[in-house]
Amino acid sequence: MSRIVDAWMQHPTPRHSADPMFTSLRRWTAKTPRPDVITPDMTIAAMDEGGVAVSLASAWCAPHGWMISNDEVAEVAISHPGRIVGVASADLARPMEAVRELRRAVRNLGFKGLRVLPWLWGVPPTDRRFYPLFAECVELGVPFCTQVGHTGPLRPSETGRPIPYIDEVALDFPELVIVAGHIGYPWTQEMIAVATKHANVYIDTSAYTVKRYPPEIVQYMKTNGRRKVLFGTNYPMITPAKAHEGLEELGLDAEARELFLGGNAARVFKL
């Protein structure tokens, strides 16, 4: 069995879980209700059930405040060393403070990336406030992780278009490693085109179960994109076991399967 790395999940705080913006997501997952409070042991148990060795857990900073702080992620990571690895967030409204917080998260807390969601802030990743963070990611040697495709929460989806936004960021910062989560649907072909064009752009499959992967992403994983696609869950929305259920039906060869489930993430995030 391949060493599985979950490239996108979060260990939610109660304030994150209860945020009204996620009402639409709770409607989608009503058949698999989850408790109001998820403990670290519950998260580790879900990882074990799905055979996940390492999960990249993201902090969440929104315009209305920290939904999951970097220190809260660090606390879970410290309590389960080697299993949970932190991915920082930052406050776009305070660019210099955001750069300093990213630097602290990577250098002091051992985090392996930055994740900021454009839809959460209502601006595309080409907004000027992102650019100091991109430069700092390059200096620190960590990826910038973001969302592409339509939004599950009831927010506008335009900021999730791979073209022009991810394409332009990659052109401006060719040294920046970009991991674009959630496949990019309904612009999956755009996302594949951008990942093919730029050496440092990757795709993760978070928020999608295997049975919902668009055919074009499966074909990409089998061919010239086998080193470009990372497994992700978006836990707790989707559990690891559910996320990769039916993977054998995709027809990936042994190398492609190994790279997808963990090899690509280990390389990209330097795990």
Phi, psi and omega in degrees: 000134179295151172287115185267131175241126177269111187282346180210111171207175173214142170265104193283144167278162176303323181290329174291312183298325186270359185297132182302336182296341182267009181303318181295324178292321179296330176293321180294328186251027185298334181286344178234071182297152179232158182292159179294328179240125178252120181274159175304322179296326177293321178296314179297321178298320178294321176298314181299318180300324180266006178071023181276125180277317185223137175238134176268105188263128186261140165283163179226117171245129182238166177303333181267007174129181181280118178274323170220113184281161176300322180291327177292321174296316181300323180298318179292319180297319180294324181286342179224068185298137180085345180257318180247128178238133186280145169235124188284160165236176184203155183270103182299335183290344181230081190304314182290320176298323180296317179297316180295322180291320176299315180300317179296317182298320181283311186283322185262325185260351178079022181289156188246009180181177175236136173233124174228134184259110181304319181298329181293328181263349178074023178221150178285166180288357172274358177300142186302333183290340177284332194295321174300326178290322176299315180298320180291323175302316179298314181296323181277344180075035180237153180286154166262123181250141182206180182253140172231156182096188181288161180264138172287310173299156185281070177230157180301145184264349187307323183294349180266013180283128176296320174246120017266348200291304181295321178303313183291321177298316180295327176291319181287330183230073183297341178273349183283126173276126183241127174246112184262112185269158176079024168070327180099001180302136009270015180251039184299319179295324174299316182296319177296320179298318180292318179294327178288323182290320188250127183300329187258015179253131182231167180236138168241155190264014182304151180077004178230135169278159181307320184292346180255005178296130174298145182305325183293329179287325177296315179297321179297318179297329182279339190240241187285356178256014185295337177260012188243351187242132183245141176287137175211161184244319195070029173309142008272004177301316177231130179283155179304317181300318180290324185297320182253013176299129180087012183302324182298339181283349180284339179078028176287141173285173187300318180294313182298320179296315180298315180296315182296312187289332183200329185298317180294316180295319179300322180287313185294319183264003178056051181275000000 
